[in-house]
Amino acid sequence: MSETRFDLLVRLAWQINALRRAVMVVMPVNGEPVVWVSMSDGRRFAVMAVQQGGGWIFVWGVHYAPTEPMADAAALIAAVTS
């Protein structure tokens, strides 16, 4: 597991939760961490942090956002939950 990946996802989860959305950081024994974001209808979707070039992006479904500014990425992801 990458410490950078974990750090990014925890910071993202904090930002999304500040937008009044339920999130869960999951750290599997044999895998990379992921953030599960709850939608208003009870479904959830996963957000991953992925290295791209020299930086990182968040990926969920077919969508992606740069990790910085973190608040902008959180707002984009939270918008999907309605």
HUVEN-V604381 format. One record per run of one state. SS is the DSSP state (~ for helix, > for strand, _ for the rest). FROM is the first residue (numbers start at 0). LEN is the number of residues. If there is no record, write none. Layout:
SS_FROM_LEN, SS_FROM_LEN
//
This chain:
__0_2, ~_2_16, __18_4, >_22_4, __26_7, >_33_5, __38_5, >_43_9, __52_2, >_54_6, __60_2, >_62_4, __66_3, ~_69_10, __79_3
//
